[in-house]
Amino acid sequence: MNEKSKCVLCEKDAEATKLPGKSESSVECNTCKNYELDHFFEKAYTSMEKEKRAMISAYTRECFELGKEPIKLGDPDNLKEIIEEYRNKTIDEKLDNLIFHLKRKSNYLGSSVTWDEKKDYPITYSLSLEGFLKIFIVAKDRDLLLWKSRDKFAELTEEGWRLSTDIKRSRE
């Protein structure tokens, strides 16, 4: 049975489905995408610093974008390495993930892609929409995408499309 709840990572509305015979739920969130939560550890996540939860959200979102199985959020101490890895992503790594995401949403070179910084910010390993917008500006400055400030549409340039193809190959 699906029930409305709050995502333990981003605190936005989410759908939770109790897994039969387990103390876990499958959670679907528009921002963090899909993950499984062991309810024994739920309070540990809700009391965790927002920055750490944002890095775990980036991880769950990236797993979703790459078509991986939803991760299981158990003991948060087991995620310390992931939190540190995502916290220390470089501008180029953040940019690559944005370009990869836009390519996945593009039908063809020149097609416009819609985005929503309120739910898409984790794809750039950002803590908030401000960090997300900074990466968008870097992509525009490097001529990887066409975007008008604060517009909800962007399109990859030829250079952005080429880079996204290289990124995809490196991740396969």
WOWO-V858563 format. One record per pair of residues at least 12 apart in sequence whose ideal C-beta (glycine too) atoms are under 7 Angstrom apart, sorted by sequence separation. I is the first residue (numbers start at 1). GAP is how many residues later the second one is. D is the distance in Angstrom with one decimal. If there is no record, write none. Layout:
i=(I;I)
gap=(GAP;GAP)
d=(D;D)
This chain:
i=(24;25;59;117;120;144;145;2;3;14;15;24;144;14;24;25;143;2;14;23;24;117;144;145;1;23;117;143;144;1;12;23;12;10;12;144;7;10;7;10;101;9;56;59;7;7;32;35;98;31;56;97;98;33;55;56;59;97;32;33;45;48;55;58;97;8;32;34;94;33;45;52;55;94;41;44;55;41;8;36;38;41;35;38;41;62;9;34;35;36;37;38;65;89;116;8;36;98;115;8;35;114;65;86;114;115;95;99;113;94;98;112;113;113;95;102;112;9;26;95;111;99;110;9;10;91;109;9;109;106;9;102;109;103;102;99;65;103;61;99;103;61;58;99;100;57;99;103;58;100;54;99;100;96;54;51;31;30;32;31;66)
gap=(12;12;12;12;12;12;12;13;13;13;13;13;13;14;14;14;14;15;15;15;15;15;15;15;16;16;16;16;16;17;17;17;18;19;19;19;20;21;22;22;22;23;23;23;24;25;25;25;25;26;26;26;26;27;27;27;27;27;28;28;28;28;28;28;28;29;29;30;30;31;31;31;31;31;32;32;32;33;34;34;34;34;35;35;35;35;36;36;36;36;36;36;36;36;36;37;37;37;37;38;38;38;39;39;39;39;40;40;40;41;41;41;41;42;43;43;43;44;44;44;44;45;45;47;47;47;47;48;49;50;51;52;52;53;54;57;58;58;61;61;61;62;64;64;64;65;65;65;67;67;68;68;68;71;73;76;88;89;90;91;105)
d=(5.3;5.4;6.9;3.9;6.7;6.8;6.1;4.9;5.5;5.3;4.6;6.3;6.0;6.2;5.1;6.8;5.6;5.2;4.0;6.2;6.8;4.9;5.8;5.1;6.9;5.1;6.3;5.7;3.7;6.7;6.4;6.0;6.8;6.5;5.7;6.2;6.5;4.6;4.1;5.6;4.6;4.8;5.9;5.2;6.9;5.6;4.4;4.7;6.1;6.5;6.8;5.4;5.1;5.7;7.0;6.5;6.0;6.0;4.8;5.3;6.5;6.2;4.5;4.9;6.8;6.3;6.0;5.9;4.5;3.6;6.1;5.1;4.0;5.2;6.7;5.0;5.3;5.8;6.0;5.7;6.8;6.0;4.9;6.6;6.4;7.0;6.9;4.1;5.3;4.5;4.9;4.8;6.1;4.3;6.9;4.0;6.7;5.3;6.4;5.4;5.6;5.5;6.5;5.2;5.8;6.5;5.8;6.7;6.8;5.0;6.0;4.4;5.6;6.5;5.8;6.6;5.0;4.7;7.0;5.8;6.4;5.9;6.1;5.6;5.5;6.3;6.9;4.3;6.7;6.1;7.0;6.4;4.9;6.4;5.6;7.0;6.7;6.9;4.1;5.6;3.4;5.9;4.3;5.5;5.9;4.7;4.8;7.0;4.7;4.8;6.9;6.3;6.7;5.2;4.6;5.6;4.4;4.8;6.8;6.4;6.7)
